[in-house]
Amino acid sequence: NLDVEPIKVNDKIGNPILIGLVLVWKLKDTYKAMFEIDSQTMASSAHTVTGNANQISIGNAVASRMNAFENFVKIQSDAALRQVAGQYAYDDNEADTEELTLRSGGEEINEQLEQKLNERLAMAGMEVVEARINYLAYAPEIAAVMLRRQQASAIITAREKIVEGAVSMVKMALHKLSEEEIVELDEEKKAAMVSNLLVVLCADEAAQPIVNAGTLNH
C-alpha cells in the first residue's frame, strides 16, 4: 500500500490544486524488479558473511531492496498523478457542460490514473491493483476566492429558481382571479399586482404590508 501525500499541481486551466492518491501495487515479475530498479545500490549491500551476521545481512539486503521498490513506486506515482491532474480542470461551474473534471470524474479519472501508473511500473515488473484519488482541494492561496465563486454560483442558481416559481405563482393568481370573477383588473392594476407579488415572493425577508384605509384608488 502507498498513501501519496497531497501534492500541489496546476489543473488544466492553471488553477493550483492539492491532490493525493492511495495506491495498491504488487510485484508481478521479480526478475525485472531485481535487475531494473537501482541494481547498483542493491548489489553493494549484498556482502557474504557467516553465522548470525549472515542473517542480519540478508535482512538488511531485503529491506534495502524493498525500500528501492517503494521509492521507485512513489516517484512514478507522483509523476503519473501530475500528468493526469494536468489534463482536467478541478471543477466546472457551467451547468450545461459535459466536460470531465477531477471532481466529477470519479471512476473514469481513477481508471486513467491506474492506466498511467501501469505504463510506468510495467518496466520494473510491477502491477497496480488499485489506484484512486483520495484527496482533492484547491490550494490555500486561491481556496477563499474559489469558495466565493461557488457561493455566487449557488446564489444565482437559487435566484433563478425563486424567480421561476414567483412568475408561475403570479400567473396562477391572475388566472384564478379572472376565471372565478373575483375582481376585474385593468392592465394598470394587473401591472401593479404583478410588481407587488414579485417583490413579496422574491424578497429575502418577509414583506411588510401596508393597509389602505381609504378607497381602492386612493
N, C-alpha and C positions, 0 to 999 in steps of 0.2 A: 504494500500500500504506500502511496505517496500523496501527501497533502501539500500542494504547492501554495505557498503564501501568496496573497494577493499582490499583483504587480501593477505598476502604472503603465498604461499604454494609451495610444490615441486611436479612437474608433474611426470609422470610415469618413466621417465628416470633420474629424480633427479634434473632437472633444476628449480631454483627458479622463480616463476612467480607471477604476481599480477592478481587476478581475483575477479570480483564483480558480483552481480546479482540484479535483480529487481523482486519483488515478490508481487502477489496479493492474499490475503487469506481472508477467512471468517469463522465465527463461524457456524458450522453445528449442533452441539449437545451442547446446552447451559448447560445441566446438567453436562456433562463431563468437560466442560470448568470451571464451577464454583467449582467443587469438586475435580478436579485432578491437578489444577495449583495453587501452592502457597496458599493453602486454609488457612493456619495459619495466613499469613500476611493479607489476606483479612478479616478474621474474627476479627482480632484485631482492624481494622479500622471501624467496624460497631457497634457503640455505639448509644443508643437511647437518644435523647433529644427532646425538644418541640419547636414549633414556627419556626421562620426563621432559627434558628440554626439547626433544623432538616433537612431543605432543603440543607443547606450547608454541613451537614454531609453526606447526601445521595449523593450529587455531589462529595464529596471527596472519598466516597466509590467506586463510579462508575469509577472515574479517577484512583483510586488505582488498581481496577480490570483490567482496560484496559492496564495500564502500565505493570501489571503482564503478561497479554496475549501477549503484544507486545514484552516483554523481552524474554518470552518463545520462540516465533516465531523467534526472532533474533538469539538466541543461537542455536536453531535447524537448522536454515538456514545456519549458519556458519559451523556447523558440516557436514551437507549434502553437502555443496559446497566443503569442503576439501576432503570429501570422493570421490566425482565424479571427481574432478580435479586430484586426485592422481591415477586414473585408466587410464588416457590417457596422451599422450605426447602433448606438446604445438603445435608442428608442426613437419612435417617430410619432409626433403629436398630430399628424394629419390623419383624420379618421377614415379617409377614403383611399388610403394607400394599401397595397398588398405586399410591400417590400418586407423581406425578412429582416428582423432585428435581433440583437443579442438578448434583449429582454423577452421578446415574444417567440423566439425561435425554438426554444425547448429542445426536444429530442433531435430535431434536424441539425441544430448547431452542435449538439453533443456528438452526433454521428460524424459530422465533418471534422470535429476535433479528434475523434478516435481514428479516423482515416489518416489525417496528417501525422498523428503520432505513430501509427503502424508503419507508415512510409519511412519515418526517421529511425525507428527502432529495429526494423527488419534487418538492417545491415549488421546489427550486432546480435542477431538470433533471439530477439525479444518480441513478445506479443502482448498487445493491450487487451486485457479482459474487459475493462470498463473505464470510460473517461467521461466526466461530466463537470460542467461549471458549477461550483458551489458558492461562489461569491461574486457579486456584480453590483457596482455602485459608481456614482460619479466621484471624481477626485475632489478632495476637500476645497480646492480653490474655486471650483465652479458649482459645487453642490447647492449652495444657497441660491444662486442665480437660477439654476435649473428647477429648484423647488418652486420658486416664484413663477416660473414659466408654466409648470404643471398646474399650479393653483389657478393661474389666469385662464388656462385652457379649460379647466374644470368649471370655473365660474361662467365662462362663455357658453359652454355646453348646457349648464343648468339654466342659464337665462333663456336660451333658445327653447328649451322645454317649457319653461314658465310662460313665455310669450305665446307659444303654440297653444298651450292649454287655455290661456286667457282669451285669445281670439275665438277659440271654439266655444267657450262659455258665453261670451258676449253675443256671438251669432245665435246660440241657442236661446238666450234671454230675449233677444229681439224677435225671434221666430215665435216663441211662446206667447209673448205679449200681443203680437199681431194675430196669431192663429186663434187664441181664446178671446180676442176682442176685449182685453182688459183695459187698454188705453190706446188712443190714437196719437201717434207721434209724427210730427213733420220732420223733414230732413235735418233741420237745425237742432231739434230736440234729440233726435237719434244720434247726431254727432256728439252732442254734449253727454248723452248717456254712455256712449262708447268710450269717450275720453275718461269719464269718471270711473267706469268699471275697470278699464285697463290700469288706471292709477291704483285702484284698490287691489286688484288681483296681482299686479306685478311689483308692488311695493315690498321692500324688505321688512318694514314694520307695519303694524296694523294701522289702517287709516282712521283719522279722527273725523267722525261725521259732523256735518253742520246742518242743524234742523231749520228749515224755512218756516217761520211762523207767520208769514204773510200769504199772499195769493200765489198761484202757481207761477205767475210771470214776474213777481216782484219779491 
